[in-house]
Amino acid sequence: MSSLPRPIGNRRTEPVFKTLLVANRGEIALRVVRTCREMGIRTVVAHSTVDKESAAVLAADEAVQIGPGAAKHSYLYPPALIEVALRTGAEAVHPGYGFLSEDPDFAEICVSNGLAFVGPRPEVMARLGDKSLARRLMSEAGLPLLPGTTKPVNGSAEVLAEARRIGLPLIIKASAGGGGRGMAIVREWAELLPTYRSTRATARAVFGDERVYLERFWQNARHVEIQLLADEHGNVVCLGERDCSVQRRHQKLVEESPAPGLAAGLSGILAEATARGARAVGYTGAGTFEFLVSGEEAAFMEVNSRIQVEHPVTEMVTGIDLVREQILVAAGLPLSLRQEDVKPRGVAVECRINAEDPSRNFAPCPGKLVEFSPPAGPFVRVDTHAYPGWRVPPDYDSLLAKVIVWAPDRAQALARMDRALAEFRIGGPGIHTTRDALREIIRNPSFREGTHDTSLLERMADVSVTSAS
């Protein structure tokens, strides 16, 4: 008998939409196009001038140029996207992740123009996008929180008073933040007010919203998230957890499912809390509840109201196409699976290959790819939009590919990942990637033992500096 998870989900054969606009780029745009093709849905990819020869553009049924390379004039410009959707006869818009995927105003514009938005309702997205408000809503739903504020703090006196109540170390976060930006850790009292002011300035510049809130910082904690699906009929299904503790600049590099070494029963507790929180706010579509975990304790952090970069590891252990389920829910259909249908098997690990130089604090490295030969073999999946001769643009995120592997157990999965990364041939003039750094991570004793946390890269850097000196 095969050890692979059996596919489950909606068996509907007729298209739920005739045409869908993909309002994104890169590997996630290509990912959506492929699922739509399997569902019999015609796809239109909106693209910038920089992406006119991208893999997603070449794979789509139709591609329409919407603006120059600058995202604010293309992928972040709703009028152009809506015009293309209406002109091409699209009935739905899939925003992928990043860009406008968590913008409630864009979701509202789609709905007001008669377009199904593949994601939560605009009002739900707005409530969860305000991180401090989301903390308050989840507290009311009974989810555990770290000590902190459930409203933005304003002014030095309030910051000092709340900080004394919470204690150090603490983290200052932008209420409208996301993607690892707009947050800073405070370890000394002398740093508090300067960091508060600088974080507000960053939040204002990056998100157009200077509001920030405070939260106790757990050192040596793990980052664990629960993937969920929910529909408009009150059904909520949790698809297990992912460990996303390996991060640089609060952005993830390695993800896996299930999370290794969780305290007994904690996975079920987090899933139950996620379902309760989702029902409390009327969540629909695919989404992720994120938690910090320390020993037997866990605390809610935030909700990502979209598909996640790391969603393939959940797909690999459950056999469920999350993008397909997203689209079915957006069409108003009930979930095609029940909680008892979800039977994760084995272990899946994902490594993100970015065009970045780890020796320069993961600085982006745009340029032309001369060599690009992804790995293959049993139970190896590569989600990518890159190819030999493709130019890595400086305009967008540096993600080139995601290598995902599956195996019956974690030791085999890590061995398979190491082999796959070793096979990955990638490079060009001036281009560095995270490939070798990822191999170091998965060979690290703490990671291999499953005892790592979010400070793993910092500790590895400290060891490297000590060894070099």
C-alpha positions in Angstrom: 0.0 0.0 0.0 1.3 3.5 -0.9 2.3 5.7 2.0 1.2 8.8 0.2 -1.8 10.6 1.5 -4.9 9.9 -0.6 -6.4 12.9 -2.4 -9.6 14.2 -1.0 -11.8 17.2 -1.7 -14.6 18.3 -4.0 -15.1 16.1 -7.1 -17.0 18.8 -9.0 -16.1 18.6 -12.7 -17.9 21.6 -14.2 -16.1 24.9 -13.8 -17.3 27.1 -10.9 -16.1 30.2 -12.8 -15.5 30.6 -16.5 -12.6 33.1 -16.2 -10.4 34.1 -13.2 -8.0 37.0 -13.0 -4.7 36.2 -11.2 -3.7 39.5 -9.6 -0.1 38.5 -8.7 3.2 37.3 -10.1 5.9 34.7 -9.6 5.5 31.2 -8.5 2.1 31.8 -6.7 0.6 33.2 -10.0 1.8 30.1 -11.8 0.5 27.9 -9.0 -3.0 29.4 -9.3 -3.0 29.1 -13.1 -2.2 25.4 -12.9 -5.0 24.6 -10.4 -7.4 26.7 -12.5 -6.5 24.7 -15.6 -7.3 21.4 -13.8 -10.6 22.9 -12.8 -11.4 24.0 -16.3 -11.2 27.7 -15.5 -9.8 30.1 -18.0 -7.1 32.3 -16.6 -6.0 35.9 -17.2 -2.7 37.0 -15.7 -2.2 40.7 -15.1 1.5 41.6 -15.3 4.0 44.4 -15.3 6.5 45.2 -18.1 9.2 43.5 -16.1 7.2 40.2 -16.1 6.1 40.1 -19.7 8.0 36.9 -20.3 7.4 35.3 -16.9 6.4 31.6 -16.6 2.9 32.6 -15.3 2.4 34.8 -18.3 3.4 32.1 -20.7 1.2 29.5 -19.0 -2.0 31.7 -18.8 -4.8 31.6 -21.3 -4.5 35.3 -21.6 -2.0 37.9 -20.3 -2.5 41.6 -20.0 0.1 44.2 -19.2 -1.1 46.6 -16.5 1.9 48.9 -15.8 5.6 49.4 -15.3 7.9 47.5 -13.0 7.2 49.6 -10.0 4.6 47.6 -8.0 2.6 50.7 -7.0 1.8 51.3 -10.7 1.0 47.7 -11.5 0.4 44.9 -8.9 -0.6 47.5 -6.3 -2.8 49.6 -8.5 -6.4 48.4 -8.2 -7.9 50.5 -11.1 -5.7 48.7 -13.6 -6.5 45.2 -12.2 -10.3 45.8 -12.1 -10.3 47.2 -15.6 -8.5 44.1 -16.9 -10.9 41.8 -15.0 -14.0 43.4 -16.4 -12.6 43.7 -19.9 -11.6 40.1 -20.1 -14.8 38.7 -18.6 -13.3 37.5 -15.4 -15.8 36.5 -12.7 -13.3 36.1 -9.9 -10.0 37.5 -8.7 -7.3 35.5 -7.0 -4.8 37.8 -5.2 -2.2 35.2 -4.3 -0.1 36.3 -1.3 1.6 39.7 -0.8 0.6 42.7 -2.8 -3.1 43.3 -2.4 -4.0 39.9 -1.0 -4.8 41.3 2.5 -6.1 44.7 1.4 -9.8 44.9 2.4 -10.3 48.0 0.2 -9.2 45.9 -2.9 -11.5 43.1 -1.8 -14.4 45.6 -1.4 -13.7 47.0 -4.9 -13.8 43.5 -6.4 -17.1 42.7 -4.7 -18.6 46.1 -5.7 -17.7 45.4 -9.3 -19.4 42.0 -9.2 -16.2 40.0 -8.9 -15.8 37.1 -6.5 -12.7 37.8 -4.3 -10.8 34.6 -3.5 -10.4 35.3 0.2 -12.3 36.4 3.3 -15.0 39.0 3.2 -13.6 42.6 3.2 -14.9 43.4 6.7 -13.3 40.3 8.2 -10.1 41.0 6.5 -10.1 44.6 7.8 -10.6 43.5 11.4 -7.9 40.9 11.2 -5.5 43.1 9.3 -5.5 45.5 12.3 -3.1 43.4 14.4 -4.0 45.1 17.7 -7.8 44.7 17.0 -7.2 41.1 16.0 -5.5 40.5 19.4 -8.6 41.9 21.1 -11.0 39.8 19.1 -9.1 36.6 19.7 -8.9 37.4 23.4 -12.7 37.7 23.5 -12.9 34.4 21.7 -10.8 32.8 24.5 -7.5 32.4 22.7 -4.3 32.7 24.8 -2.4 36.0 24.4 1.0 37.2 25.4 0.9 40.1 27.9 0.5 43.3 25.8 -1.9 45.9 24.6 -5.0 45.3 22.6 -5.2 48.8 21.4 -2.5 51.0 19.8 -0.4 53.0 22.2 0.1 56.7 21.7 2.6 59.0 23.3 5.6 58.5 25.5 3.7 58.4 28.8 1.3 55.7 27.7 4.2 53.7 26.2 6.2 53.9 29.4 3.2 52.9 31.6 2.2 49.9 29.4 5.8 48.8 29.1 6.2 48.7 32.9 3.1 46.6 33.1 4.2 44.2 30.4 7.9 44.0 31.3 11.0 43.6 29.2 11.9 42.3 26.7 9.0 43.4 24.6 8.3 43.9 21.0 6.8 46.9 19.3 4.6 46.0 16.3 2.9 48.0 13.6 -0.9 47.6 13.8 -1.0 47.4 10.0 2.2 45.4 9.8 2.9 42.2 8.0 5.6 40.3 6.1 8.0 40.6 9.0 8.2 44.4 8.7 7.3 47.1 11.2 8.4 45.4 14.4 11.4 45.9 16.8 12.5 44.2 20.0 13.3 46.3 23.1 15.6 44.7 25.6 16.7 47.8 27.6 14.7 50.6 29.1 16.9 53.2 27.4 15.9 51.7 24.0 12.1 52.0 24.6 11.2 55.5 23.5 13.7 55.8 20.6 12.5 52.4 19.3 8.9 53.4 19.7 9.5 56.5 17.6 11.5 54.7 15.0 8.9 51.9 14.7 6.1 54.4 14.3 8.1 56.2 11.5 8.7 52.8 9.8 5.0 51.9 10.0 4.0 55.3 8.6 6.4 55.0 5.7 5.8 51.3 4.8 2.1 50.9 5.7 0.7 54.5 5.7 -0.4 53.9 9.3 1.8 54.8 12.2 -0.2 53.0 14.9 1.8 50.5 17.0 1.1 48.2 19.9 3.2 46.4 22.5 3.6 42.7 23.2 5.8 40.7 25.6 8.7 39.1 23.7 9.2 35.5 24.3 12.9 34.6 23.8 13.7 31.1 22.5 10.1 30.5 21.4 9.0 28.6 18.3 6.7 29.9 15.6 3.9 27.4 14.9 0.9 28.0 12.7 -2.4 26.2 12.0 -3.8 26.0 8.4 -7.5 26.3 8.2 -10.3 26.2 5.6 -13.7 27.7 6.2 -16.8 28.3 4.1 -19.9 30.5 4.1 -21.9 27.7 5.6 -20.3 27.6 9.0 -17.9 24.8 8.3 -14.3 25.1 9.6 -11.6 22.5 9.0 -8.1 22.6 10.5 -5.3 20.9 8.4 -2.6 20.5 11.0 0.3 22.6 12.1 3.4 23.9 10.5 6.7 24.9 12.2 8.1 28.1 10.7 10.7 28.9 13.3 13.7 29.3 11.0 13.6 32.9 10.0 15.7 35.8 9.0 14.5 39.4 9.7 11.2 37.8 10.9 10.7 36.2 7.5 10.6 32.4 7.1 13.3 30.3 5.4 12.3 26.7 6.3 8.9 25.3 7.1 7.7 21.8 8.0 4.6 19.8 8.9 4.0 18.5 11.4 5.9 20.6 13.9 8.6 18.4 15.6 8.7 18.0 19.3 5.5 19.7 20.3 4.3 19.0 23.8 1.7 16.2 24.0 -1.8 17.4 23.0 -0.6 20.9 22.0 -1.4 20.5 18.3 -5.0 19.7 19.1 -5.3 22.6 21.5 -4.0 25.0 18.8 -6.4 23.6 16.2 -9.3 23.9 18.5 -8.4 27.5 19.3 -8.0 28.3 15.6 -11.4 26.9 14.8 -12.9 28.9 17.7 -11.2 32.1 16.5 -12.3 31.6 12.9 -15.9 31.1 13.8 -15.9 34.1 16.1 -15.0 36.5 13.3 -16.9 34.7 10.5 -13.7 33.7 8.6 -14.0 32.1 5.1 -11.5 30.7 2.7 -7.9 29.6 3.4 -6.1 31.2 6.3 -3.5 30.7 9.0 -3.5 31.3 12.7 0.0 32.0 14.0 1.2 31.2 17.5 4.3 31.4 19.6 5.1 28.2 21.5 7.4 27.8 24.5 7.3 24.4 26.1 3.7 23.6 26.9 2.6 27.2 26.6 1.3 28.9 23.4 0.1 32.4 22.6 -1.8 33.8 19.6 0.1 36.2 17.4 -1.9 37.0 14.3 -4.0 35.8 11.4 -2.8 35.7 7.8 -6.0 36.0 5.8 -4.7 34.5 2.5 -2.8 31.5 1.1 0.7 31.2 2.7 4.0 30.8 0.9 4.5 27.6 2.9 1.1 26.1 2.0 2.7 23.2 -0.1 3.9 21.4 3.1 0.3 21.1 4.2 -0.8 19.9 0.8 2.0 17.3 0.8 0.9 15.7 4.1 -2.9 15.9 3.6 -3.3 15.5 -0.2 -5.6 18.6 -0.3 -5.2 21.3 -3.0 -5.6 24.4 -0.9 -6.0 26.7 -3.9 -8.7 24.6 -5.3 -10.6 24.7 -2.0 -10.1 28.5 -1.9 -11.7 28.9 -5.3 -14.6 26.6 -4.5 -15.4 28.5 -1.3 -15.2 31.8 -3.2 -17.9 30.4 -5.5 -20.2 30.0 -2.5 -19.9 26.2 -2.2 -19.5 24.4 1.1 -16.2 22.7 2.0 -15.9 19.4 0.3 -14.2 17.8 3.3 -14.9 17.3 6.9 -12.5 17.4 9.8 -12.6 13.6 10.1 -11.5 13.4 6.4 -8.2 15.1 7.3 -5.6 12.4 8.0 -2.0 13.8 7.6 0.7 11.3 6.8 4.4 11.6 6.9 6.5 14.7 7.1 6.9 17.5 4.5 9.6 20.2 4.6 9.9 23.4 2.5 13.0 25.4 1.8 12.8 28.8 0.1 15.5 29.6 -2.5 15.9 33.3 -2.6 18.3 35.4 -4.7 20.0 36.8 -1.6 23.5 36.8 -0.3 23.6 35.3 3.2 27.1 36.7 3.8 25.7 40.2 3.5 22.7 39.8 5.8 20.6 38.2 3.1 20.9 41.2 0.8 18.9 40.8 -2.5 20.9 39.8 -5.6 19.1 40.7 -8.8 20.6 39.6 -12.1 20.3 37.2 -15.0 20.1 33.5 -14.3 22.5 31.6 -16.5 22.0 28.3 -14.9 18.7 27.1 -13.4 18.2 23.3 -13.0 15.8 22.3 -10.2 16.1 19.0 -8.4 13.8 16.0 -9.1 13.3 12.5 -7.9 10.7 10.7 -5.7 8.5 13.0 -3.5 10.3 16.2 -4.5 8.2 19.2 -5.6 9.6 22.5 -6.8 7.3 25.5 -7.1 9.1 28.1 -9.2 8.6 30.7 -11.9 12.3 31.0 -12.8 14.2 29.4 -15.8 17.6 29.8 -17.5 17.9 33.2 -19.0 15.3 34.8 -16.8 16.3 38.1 -15.2 15.7 38.3 -11.5 14.2 41.8 -11.1 15.1 44.2 -8.3 11.5 45.4 -8.1 10.0 42.5 -6.1 10.5 39.9 -3.5 13.7 37.8 -4.1 12.0 34.4 -4.0 13.1 32.1 -6.9 11.8 28.7 -5.9 10.4 26.6 -3.1 11.8 23.1 -2.7 9.3 20.8 -1.0 9.9 17.2 0.0 7.8 14.5 1.6 8.9 11.3 3.4 7.4 8.9 5.9 9.4 10.3 8.7 11.4 13.5 9.5 14.9 11.9 9.2 14.1 10.7 5.7 12.6 14.1 4.8 15.7 16.0 5.9 18.0 13.6 4.0 15.8 14.0 0.9 15.9 17.8 1.3 19.7 17.8 1.6 20.0 15.7 -1.5 17.5 17.9 -3.4 19.3 21.1 -2.5 22.6 19.6 -3.4 21.2 18.9 -6.9 19.8 22.4 -7.4 22.0 24.1 -10.0 21.4 27.8 -9.9 23.5 30.9 -10.6 24.5 33.8 -12.8 26.7 36.9 -12.8 26.5 38.6 -9.3 23.7 36.2 -8.2 24.0 34.5 -4.8 21.2 32.3 -3.3 20.2 30.9 0.0 20.8 27.3 -1.2 24.0 26.6 0.7 22.8 28.4 3.8 19.7 26.2 3.8 21.8 23.1 3.7 23.7 24.3 6.7 20.4 24.9 8.5 19.0 21.4 7.9 22.3 19.9 9.0 22.5 21.9 12.2 22.2 19.6 15.2 19.6 21.7 17.0 17.4 21.7 13.8 17.9 18.0 13.2 16.9 17.3 16.8 13.8 19.5 16.5 14.9 21.6 19.5 15.5 24.8 17.5 13.5 28.1 17.8 13.3 31.5 16.2 16.8 32.4 17.3 18.5 29.6 15.4 20.1 31.7 12.7 21.4 34.2 15.3 23.1 31.4 17.2 24.5 29.9 14.0 26.0 33.3 13.1 27.5 33.6 16.5 29.2 30.2 16.2 30.5 31.2 12.7 32.0 34.4 14.0 33.6 32.6 17.0 35.1 29.9 14.8 36.4 32.5 12.3 38.1 34.5 15.1 
